[in-house]
Amino acid sequence: MTDVTTDKKRAGGGLSALFGDNFSLVHVLLEGRAFFALIAIIVTFSFLSPNYATIGNFLIMANHVAIFGLLAIGMMLVILNAGIDLSVGSVLGLSGVFAGFLLQGVELQWAGVILYPPVWAVVVLTIALGAFVGAVNGVLIAYFKVPAFVATLGSLYVARGVALLMTNGLTYNNLSGDPSLGNTGFDWIGFNRIAGVPIGVIILAIIAVATGLLLTRTAFGRWLYSSGGNENAAELSGVPVKRVKIIVYMLSGACAAIAGLVLSSQLTSAGPTAGFTYELTAIAAVVVGGASLMGGRGTVRGTMLGAFVIGFLSDGLVIIGVSSYWQTVFTGAVIVLAVMLNSIQYGGRAGR
């Protein structure tokens, strides 16, 4: 209780110093900035394009957001732990290529046969690959004290390089499978709908709810927030900080792998360059959602709102004919603005 009160006083002190008597209104605006930004984006683009504010378009945009949302959930867990994962975009690309490799058939030269794994096996093995890359990152950071930036930057290059080596720079096409080989159904993830809702959106919702429950209803969630807020104090309190660190990077890798599966299924193809710079979009979504890059602060709800802000803004710019180059400019500006607002909200002591 004391820590919470102290945090509120710190945040309140910083805001009050800047805004005086208008603190309460400013506090509400800062706390709900992702929600208000999303409403503003929807209203603005609805006026600019009659095709924007339709149920069909919202579902299409939400299906696009599912990719970034899945990456953002994993990134949020890492940022809560006061870390960063720059490898998620490359893990997404590697996961898609790995899934395509399995669906195309695995040749066993010593047996003279080609195995075609069923789709469920492809999904399980691909998620396991993503978790493995995350585990390597976690071990490097937790036990070998490699800075998270350096460890995950190295993984970014390694994962991308492995994907290029697996495909020789080419793309796996036609991943819908062949009924005679028993490997059909992969495109169901990307194209089918349940009650009119795309499967990708449903997967995002399930992962988001599960992550929310993990953070709010389990001991692991409490460990994650405490170790991200003050790792030394958490370790002295008996929190297994090294185990927590490894698990969050594994979960980040697994989320990236799921995003790779969804994207490859939507495209029915997998290329080694997929996911390029997606890690920056994931970070933007988390920061826009109110998480502190210093760790210990952030929610699934805020991260999802941040992902929808980034996704709906990007798609809106496409709909009204703005160049894709400007989308990159806007994403960078959003990241800087979000970090600045976080600093204002937490009185310059974000996450501490």
DRENLUM-583890 format. One line per 10 residues: number of its first residue (from 1); for each residue x, y, z of N, C-alpha, C. Coordinates in steps of 0.02 Angstrom, whole numbers, plus 50000, padded with zeros to 5 digits. Layout:
N
NUM) X,Y,Z,X,Y,Z,X,Y,Z  ...
This chain:
352
1) 50041,49940,50000,50000,50000,50000,50043,50062,50000  50097,50061,50039,50142,50119,50043,50173,50134,49976  50195,50080,49940,50228,50089,49875,50181,50120,49825  50117,50096,49825,50068,50123,49779,50055,50197,49792  50048,50213,49856,50036,50283,49875,50094,50327,49855  50155,50301,49867,50215,50339,49848,50218,50352,49774  50202,50299,49734,50202,50306,49661,50153,50359,49639  50093,50358,49670,50042,50408,49651,50065,50478,49668  50098,50485,49726,50123,50551,49744,50176,50575,49696  50221,50529,49676,50273,50547,49628,50242,50571,49563
11) 50195,50529,49536,50163,50547,49473,50124,50612,49481  50087,50617,49535,50047,50677,49547,50091,50738,49554  50148,50731,49587,50193,50788,49596,50218,50814,49529  50238,50769,49485,50263,50789,49420,50209,50822,49379  50149,50795,49380,50094,50823,49341,50072,50890,49369  50066,50894,49435,50043,50955,49466,50091,51012,49453  50157,50995,49454,50207,51047,49442,50199,51076,49371  50178,51034,49325,50171,51057,49256,50104,51090,49243  50051,51063,49273,49984,51084,49253,49943,51116,49309  49969,51118,49370,49935,51153,49424,49867,51124,49440
21) 49816,51168,49442,49749,51148,49463,49713,51104,49413  49737,51102,49352,49706,51060,49301,49731,50989,49303  49765,50971,49357,49797,50905,49362,49748,50848,49351  49689,50850,49382,49643,50794,49377,49621,50781,49305  49606,50834,49267,49587,50825,49198,49645,50799,49156  49704,50827,49167,49763,50805,49130,49778,50732,49147  49770,50714,49210,49782,50645,49231,49736,50596,49194  49672,50615,49189,49624,50573,49154,49643,50567,49080  49663,50623,49049,49681,50622,48979,49744,50579,48967  49792,50584,49012,49853,50545,49005,49840,50471,49015
31) 49800,50455,49066,49785,50384,49079,49748,50352,49022  49703,50390,48990,49663,50362,48936,49684,50385,48867  49748,50405,48860,49769,50435,48797,49763,50387,48738  49777,50322,48748,49772,50275,48692,49699,50268,48669  49653,50266,48717,49582,50261,48700,49559,50323,48663  49577,50382,48689,49556,50444,48657,49588,50451,48588  49650,50429,48582,49684,50432,48517,49649,50387,48467  49628,50328,48488,49594,50282,48444,49528,50312,48420  49490,50342,48466,49427,50374,48447,49440,50430,48398  49492,50471,48411,49507,50526,48366,49526,50502,48297
41) 49564,50446,48293,49584,50418,48229,49522,50394,48190  49478,50359,48224,49417,50333,48191,49374,50390,48165  49364,50441,48206,49322,50498,48187,49354,50535,48128  49419,50548,48131,49453,50586,48079,49450,50550,48011  49468,50486,48011,49469,50450,47948,49398,50434,47922  49350,50434,47967,49280,50425,47945,49257,50484,47904  49281,50544,47923,49265,50604,47884,49303,50605,47818  49365,50580,47819,49407,50582,47759,49390,50529,47708  49361,50473,47731,49344,50419,47685,49278,50386,47706  49230,50381,47661,49166,50350,47678,49171,50274,47688
51) 49227,50245,47665,49235,50172,47671,49271,50151,47735  49292,50200,47775,49332,50183,47834,49289,50154,47890  49236,50190,47908,49196,50170,47967,49141,50121,47947  49160,50063,47923,49113,50010,47909,49133,49947,47947  49085,49905,47962,49100,49844,48000,49149,49801,47962  49139,49794,47897,49184,49753,47858,49256,49778,47860  49264,49844,47853,49331,49873,47854,49363,49866,47924  49323,49876,47976,49349,49869,48044,49375,49798,48056  49339,49748,48030,49361,49679,48038,49425,49665,47999  49430,49694,47939,49491,49686,47900,49550,49719,47935
61) 49540,49779,47961,49594,49814,47996,49612,49777,48060  49562,49751,48095,49576,49713,48156,49618,49651,48140  49605,49620,48082,49644,49562,48062,49717,49581,48049  49728,49642,48023,49796,49667,48014,49828,49681,48082  49789,49709,48126,49814,49726,48193,49834,49664,48232  49802,49607,48216,49816,49545,48253,49891,49528,48252  49924,49540,48195,49996,49526,48190,50036,49568,48239  50024,49634,48236,50061,49679,48281,50040,49669,48354  49976,49653,48364,49952,49643,48432,49985,49584,48465  49994,49529,48428,50027,49471,48456,50099,49486,48474
71) 50134,49521,48429,50203,49542,48444,50205,49589,48504  50156,49634,48508,50155,49684,48562,50143,49651,48630  50103,49598,48633,50091,49564,48696,50156,49535,48723  50193,49501,48679,50257,49474,48700,50306,49529,48719  50306,49583,48680,50351,49639,48695,50333,49672,48761  50268,49676,48776,50247,49706,48839,50274,49667,48899  50272,49600,48895,50297,49559,48950,50372,49573,48961  50409,49579,48907,50480,49593,48912,50492,49663,48941  50454,49712,48917,50463,49780,48942,50442,49786,49015  50391,49749,49036,50373,49747,49107,50432,49723,49149
81) 50474,49682,49120,50533,49656,49154,50594,49702,49145  50580,49763,49121,50633,49813,49110,50682,49790,49056  50658,49752,49008,50700,49729,48953,50675,49754,48887  50703,49726,48834,50682,49742,48765,50696,49681,48723  50655,49669,48672,50666,49612,48628,50664,49636,48556  50722,49647,48527,50727,49671,48458,50722,49614,48407  50717,49553,48431,50719,49496,48385,50650,49473,48361  50596,49503,48387,50530,49475,48373,50512,49477,48298  50532,49529,48262,50517,49532,48191,50552,49477,48153  50615,49464,48170,50653,49411,48137,50627,49342,48157
91) 50606,49334,48220,50577,49271,48242,50512,49258,48205  50473,49311,48193,50412,49304,48153,50429,49277,48083  50480,49307,48051,50499,49285,47985,50526,49214,47985  50568,49197,48034,50596,49130,48039,50540,49079,48052  50492,49096,48093,50437,49050,48109,50395,49035,48047  50381,49087,48008,50343,49076,47947,50381,49031,47899  50446,49043,47892,50487,49002,47847,50490,48930,47873  50497,48922,47938,50500,48855,47967,50435,48817,47955  50379,48852,47964,50314,48821,47950,50308,48801,47877  50330,48846,47832,50329,48830,47761,50373,48771,47744
101) 50432,48768,47775,50478,48712,47765,50445,48646,47784  50410,48645,47841,50377,48583,47863,50319,48565,47817  50280,48615,47796,50222,48601,47754,50243,48578,47684  50302,48599,47661,50326,48578,47596,50352,48507,47597  50361,48480,47657,50385,48411,47664,50457,48408,47688  50469,48363,47735,50537,48354,47763,50565,48290,47735  50618,48296,47695,50647,48237,47663,50696,48202,47711  50684,48137,47721,50730,48096,47760,50770,48054,47711  50829,48080,47695,50869,48047,47643,50890,47976,47663  50904,47966,47727,50925,47900,47748,50870,47848,47742
111) 50806,47871,47745,50750,47825,47739,50719,47826,47669  50738,47876,47630,50711,47881,47562,50637,47901,47561  50615,47939,47611,50545,47960,47613,50541,48035,47627  50483,48064,47613,50469,48134,47628,50409,48136,47675  50418,48166,47733,50365,48171,47783,50327,48236,47774  50261,48233,47777,50218,48292,47774,50180,48297,47840  50205,48336,47888,50173,48340,47953,50103,48370,47948  50056,48349,47990,49990,48382,47992,49997,48453,48017  49947,48493,48004,49951,48564,48022,49960,48574,48097  49926,48534,48138,49932,48544,48210,50005,48533,48233
121) 50039,48485,48203,50109,48473,48220,50153,48531,48197  50137,48559,48139,50174,48617,48114,50167,48676,48162  50106,48687,48186,50093,48742,48232,50132,48732,48297  50128,48673,48325,50162,48658,48389,50238,48666,48382  50266,48638,48329,50338,48641,48319,50362,48713,48307  50322,48752,48271,50341,48821,48257,50340,48864,48320  50288,48855,48361,50286,48892,48425,50344,48871,48469  50361,48807,48468,50418,48783,48508,50483,48816,48484  50489,48825,48419,50549,48859,48392,50553,48930,48418  50497,48966,48416,50497,49035,48441,50515,49038,48515
131) 50487,48992,48554,50502,48990,48625,50576,48974,48637  50604,48931,48594,50675,48914,48601,50720,48975,48590  50705,49013,48537,50744,49074,48525,50738,49122,48584  50677,49128,48612,50667,49169,48670,50705,49144,48731  50708,49078,48738,50744,49049,48794,50819,49064,48790  50846,49061,48729,50917,49078,48719,50928,49151,48739  50884,49195,48717,50890,49266,48737,50888,49272,48813  50840,49238,48845,50832,49243,48917,50893,49218,48955  50921,49163,48933,50981,49136,48966,51040,49183,48959  51049,49210,48899,51104,49258,48888,51098,49318,48934
141) 51037,49342,48942,51025,49403,48981,51027,49388,49056  50995,49333,49077,50988,49319,49148,51052,49291,49179  51085,49246,49145,51143,49211,49174,51210,49238,49151  51214,49261,49088,51277,49285,49063,51282,49362,49063  51228,49394,49088,51226,49466,49098,51239,49506,49034  51220,49476,48978,51224,49513,48915,51167,49564,48913  51180,49627,48899,51126,49676,48895,51072,49653,48847  51009,49664,48866,50953,49641,48825,50956,49669,48754  50976,49731,48748,50981,49762,48682,51030,49723,48637  51088,49705,48666,51139,49671,48627,51119,49599,48612
151) 51093,49564,48662,51075,49493,48653,51021,49486,48600  50968,49527,48604,50913,49520,48557,50930,49549,48488  50976,49597,48486,51000,49622,48421,51038,49567,48385  51079,49530,48423,51114,49473,48393,51066,49420,48369  51013,49406,48408,50963,49357,48388,50925,49380,48326  50915,49446,48321,50882,49474,48262,50920,49453,48198  50986,49462,48199,51026,49445,48140,51030,49370,48129  51039,49333,48184,51045,49260,48177,50981,49230,48150  50923,49249,48178,50859,49222,48155,50846,49240,48081  50861,49302,48063,50850,49323,47994,50897,49285,47947
161) 50960,49277,47970,51008,49240,47929,50989,49168,47919  50965,49135,47972,50943,49065,47966,50885,49059,47918  50838,49107,47921,50781,49106,47875,50804,49113,47803  50853,49156,47791,50879,49165,47723,50916,49102,47699  50952,49070,47745,50988,49009,47727,50939,48952,47711  50885,48948,47749,50836,48894,47738,50803,48899,47671  50793,48960,47647,50756,48970,47584,50800,48992,47526  50865,49004,47542,50911,49031,47491,50884,49098,47465  50851,49135,47509,50824,49200,47491,50758,49198,47453  50730,49139,47443,50667,49132,47406,50608,49128,47453
171) 50549,49118,47426,50487,49116,47465,50452,49049,47456  50425,49022,47511,50383,48963,47507,50313,48985,47487  50289,48961,47430,50223,48980,47405,50174,48922,47412  50110,48938,47405,50056,48889,47404,50059,48843,47466  50050,48874,47524,50052,48836,47586,49983,48809,47606  49937,48809,47558,49870,48783,47574,49870,48707,47580  49922,48674,47556,49929,48601,47564,49894,48561,47511  49900,48495,47517,49872,48449,47468,49832,48395,47507  49767,48387,47490,49728,48336,47526,49758,48267,47525  49791,48249,47470,49820,48182,47465,49879,48172,47512
181) 49908,48228,47535,49966,48225,47579,49947,48235,47653  49885,48254,47664,49861,48262,47732,49887,48323,47768  49910,48373,47730,49938,48433,47762,49898,48496,47745  49833,48488,47733,49790,48544,47717,49764,48577,47781  49738,48637,47774,49707,48671,47831,49746,48730,47858  49809,48740,47835,49849,48794,47862,49818,48862,47845  49791,48869,47784,49761,48932,47764,49697,48948,47802  49670,48899,47838,49610,48911,47879,49622,48965,47931  49683,48968,47958,49699,49017,48009,49693,49088,47982  49714,49097,47920,49715,49164,47892,49652,49186,47857
191) 49612,49139,47832,49556,49158,47789,49487,49145,47820  49482,49098,47865,49416,49081,47892,49394,49129,47947  49329,49125,47960,49299,49167,48012,49252,49125,48054  49244,49147,48116,49195,49116,48162,49147,49172,48183  49083,49163,48167,49032,49214,48180,49051,49281,48148  49084,49277,48090,49102,49337,48053,49167,49369,48075  49198,49342,48128,49260,49371,48155,49320,49331,48128  49370,49364,48099,49429,49328,48073,49464,49287,48127  49491,49230,48108,49525,49186,48155,49584,49222,48188  49619,49264,48150,49676,49300,48179,49655,49344,48237
201) 49598,49377,48230,49572,49420,48284,49553,49378,48345  49524,49320,48333,49505,49276,48388,49567,49251,48425  49619,49233,48386,49681,49211,48417,49711,49266,48460  49710,49328,48434,49736,49385,48472,49696,49393,48537  49630,49388,48533,49588,49397,48592,49603,49343,48644  49612,49281,48622,49626,49227,48669,49694,49238,48703  49744,49256,48665,49811,49268,48693,49808,49327,48741  49771,49380,48722,49767,49439,48765,49733,49423,48831  49678,49386,48829,49642,49368,48890,49686,49323,48934  49719,49274,48903,49762,49229,48941,49820,49267,48974
211) 49848,49315,48937,49903,49355,48966,49878,49399,49022  49819,49428,49013,49790,49469,49066,49780,49429,49130  49754,49369,49123,49744,49326,49182,49811,49306,49213  49861,49294,49170,49928,49277,49195,49956,49333,49238  49945,49395,49216,49974,49452,49252,49936,49470,49315  49871,49458,49315,49829,49482,49371,49808,49428,49420  49811,49365,49399,49784,49312,49442,49836,49261,49463  49899,49270,49446,49949,49220,49463,50008,49251,49500  50045,49208,49534,50106,49231,49568,50157,49256,49518  50159,49225,49459,50207,49246,49408,50196,49319,49389
221) 50133,49339,49384,50118,49409,49367,50145,49456,49420  50136,49439,49483,50163,49481,49537,50239,49483,49535  50269,49425,49522,50342,49422,49517,50367,49467,49460  50331,49466,49404,50352,49504,49345,50350,49578,49359  50296,49602,49388,50291,49674,49403,50343,49695,49455  50354,49654,49505,50401,49673,49558,50473,49671,49532  50490,49620,49493,50559,49616,49467,50572,49670,49415  50520,49690,49378,50529,49744,49330,50535,49811,49364  50499,49820,49419,50502,49884,49455,50568,49893,49492  50591,49840,49525,50655,49844,49562,50681,49773,49569
231) 50726,49754,49524,50750,49685,49522,50787,49664,49585  50828,49709,49611,50867,49692,49671,50822,49680,49731  50773,49724,49740,50726,49716,49796,50685,49652,49787  50664,49638,49725,50625,49578,49713,50665,49515,49729  50729,49515,49709,50771,49456,49723,50781,49446,49797  50790,49500,49834,50797,49495,49907,50732,49471,49940  50676,49483,49906,50611,49461,49933,50594,49389,49914  50639,49356,49878,50629,49286,49862,50600,49274,49793  50594,49326,49752,50568,49317,49684,50623,49285,49640  50607,49232,49604,50656,49200,49559,50666,49241,49496
241) 50703,49295,49502,50708,49344,49448,50737,49315,49384  50785,49270,49390,50815,49241,49330,50765,49197,49293  50727,49158,49331,50676,49116,49299,50622,49158,49265  50602,49212,49299,50552,49257,49271,50577,49287,49205  50640,49307,49205,50669,49338,49146,50669,49290,49087  50689,49228,49099,50691,49178,49045,50621,49164,49019  50573,49159,49065,50504,49144,49044,50475,49199,49001  50487,49263,49020,50457,49317,48980,50486,49319,48910  50550,49304,48903,50579,49303,48836,50554,49243,48796  50543,49187,48830,50513,49129,48796,50442,49146,48772
251) 50403,49180,48815,50335,49199,48795,50336,49249,48737  50385,49294,48738,50391,49341,48683,50407,49305,48618  50453,49256,48620,50468,49217,48561,50409,49177,48537  50371,49148,48584,50312,49109,48565,50259,49153,48533  50248,49213,48559,50200,49259,48529,50222,49279,48459  50287,49290,48449,50312,49307,48383,50301,49249,48334  50311,49188,48359,50299,49129,48316,50226,49123,48296  50181,49136,48344,50109,49134,48328,50092,49187,48276  50122,49247,48284,50111,49300,48235,50136,49279,48166  50194,49244,48165,50220,49219,48102,50174,49168,48069
261) 50144,49125,48110,50096,49076,48084,50035,49110,48054  50008,49160,48090,49949,49195,48067,49964,49232,48002  50021,49268,47999,50038,49305,47939,50050,49259,47880  50086,49204,47890,50099,49157,47835,50034,49125,47810  49989,49113,47856,49925,49084,47836,49883,49134,47797  49885,49197,47817,49848,49249,47781,49875,49257,47710  49940,49250,47702,49971,49259,47636,49977,49194,47597  49967,49137,47631,49980,49069,47606,50050,49065,47575  50095,49102,47603,50165,49101,47582,50208,49124,47640  50272,49108,47637,50318,49127,47691,50385,49146,47661
271) 50406,49208,47675,50469,49233,47649,50517,49251,47705  50581,49248,47694,50630,49262,47746,50634,49335,47768  50605,49380,47729,50606,49451,47747,50543,49474,47783  50496,49428,47795,50434,49446,47830,50450,49471,47900  50413,49521,47922,50422,49547,47990,50476,49599,47996  50503,49622,47941,50557,49671,47943,50533,49736,47976  50567,49758,48028,50552,49818,48070,50488,49811,48111  50458,49751,48113,50397,49743,48153,50411,49752,48227  50473,49740,48248,50489,49749,48319,50479,49822,48341  50490,49868,48295,50480,49939,48311,50406,49955,48319
281) 50365,49925,48277,50293,49935,48283,50268,49906,48349  50294,49848,48369,50274,49817,48432,50293,49862,48491  50353,49889,48490,50374,49934,48543,50329,49995,48545  50314,50022,48486,50270,50080,48482,50202,50066,48514  50173,50008,48499,50108,49990,48526,50110,49986,48603  50163,49956,48629,50169,49950,48702,50176,50018,48735  50218,50061,48707,50229,50126,48736,50167,50171,48730  50135,50168,48672,50073,50207,48664,50021,50184,48714  50021,50120,48731,49974,50093,48779,49989,50111,48851  50042,50150,48864,50055,50174,48931,50108,50137,48970
291) 50140,50086,48941,50191,50050,48977,50254,50093,48983  50292,50082,49037,50354,50118,49047,50412,50077,49022  50456,50107,48984,50515,50072,48959,50565,50057,49014  50554,50085,49074,50595,50071,49131,50572,50009,49169  50515,49981,49149,50491,49919,49179,50441,49931,49235  50403,49877,49250,50358,49878,49307,50290,49911,49297  50278,49940,49239,50214,49974,49226,50189,49954,49156  50126,49935,49153,50096,49918,49089,50040,49868,49098  49992,49868,49052,49935,49822,49054,49921,49795,48985  49888,49738,48983,49868,49708,48919,49818,49753,48885
301) 49771,49781,48923,49721,49825,48893,49753,49884,48858  49801,49916,48892,49834,49973,48861,49873,49953,48799  49906,49896,48802,49945,49872,48744,49900,49858,48685  49842,49828,48697,49795,49815,48643,49770,49880,48612  49755,49929,48654,49734,49994,48628,49790,50025,48587  49852,50019,48611,49908,50046,48574,49916,50013,48507  49907,49946,48504,49912,49910,48440,49858,49933,48392  49797,49944,48417,49743,49966,48373,49754,50038,48350  49784,50080,48393,49800,50148,48372,49849,50146,48314  49903,50108,48321,49953,50104,48268,49922,50073,48204
311) 49885,50018,48212,49856,49984,48155,49804,50024,48119  49757,50054,48156,49704,50092,48124,49732,50156,48092  49784,50185,48122,49815,50244,48092,49849,50225,48026  49887,50170,48026,49921,50149,47965,49872,50132,47909  49820,50093,47926,49771,50075,47875,49733,50136,47851  49719,50183,47896,49684,50244,47876,49724,50285,47827  49790,50288,47838,49833,50325,47792,49834,50292,47724  49833,50225,47723,49830,50189,47659,49765,50203,47623  49710,50202,47660,49644,50212,47629,49638,50280,47597  49667,50332,47628,49661,50399,47599,49718,50415,47551
321) 49761,50365,47538,49812,50372,47486,49877,50404,47508  49892,50403,47573,49956,50431,47596,50012,50381,47583  50070,50405,47564,50127,50363,47548,50147,50320,47608  50170,50259,47593,50193,50214,47646,50254,50243,47683  50292,50285,47649,50350,50316,47681,50328,50362,47739  50272,50396,47729,50246,50439,47782,50221,50398,47841  50200,50337,47829,50178,50294,47885,50236,50283,47933  50296,50273,47905,50355,50263,47947,50370,50326,47988  50362,50384,47956,50372,50447,47991,50323,50454,48049  50259,50439,48036,50209,50445,48088,50221,50396,48145
331) 50243,50334,48129,50257,50285,48182,50313,50310,48227  50366,50337,48198,50421,50364,48238,50398,50422,48282  50357,50466,48254,50332,50522,48292,50288,50499,48350  50248,50448,48337,50205,50421,48390,50246,50392,48447  50300,50358,48432,50343,50329,48484,50372,50385,48528  50399,50437,48496,50429,50492,48534,50376,50526,48577  50318,50540,48548,50264,50573,48585,50242,50530,48645  50235,50465,48633,50212,50421,48687,50262,50418,48744  50327,50414,48729,50378,50414,48781,50377,50480,48819  50368,50535,48784,50365,50600,48817,50305,50604,48865
341) 50248,50579,48843,50188,50579,48886,50198,50534,48947  50231,50476,48936,50246,50432,48993,50290,50468,49044  50339,50504,49019,50384,50541,49065,50345,50593,49104  50299,50628,49071,50258,50677,49105,50213,50643,49157  50182,50588,49136,50135,50553,49181,50169,50529,49244  50229,50501,49237,50263,50472,49295,50313,50520,49327  50307,50584,49310,50349,50634,49343,50422,50626,49330  50440,50599,49269,50510,50590,49252,50542,50531,49285  50502,50489,49320,50530,50430,49353,50491,50368,49333  50483,50361,49267,50442,50307,49241,50466,50240,49264
351) 50419,50203,49292,50432,50134,49310,50470,50125,49373  50488,50178,49409,50528,50172,49470,50490,50199,49529
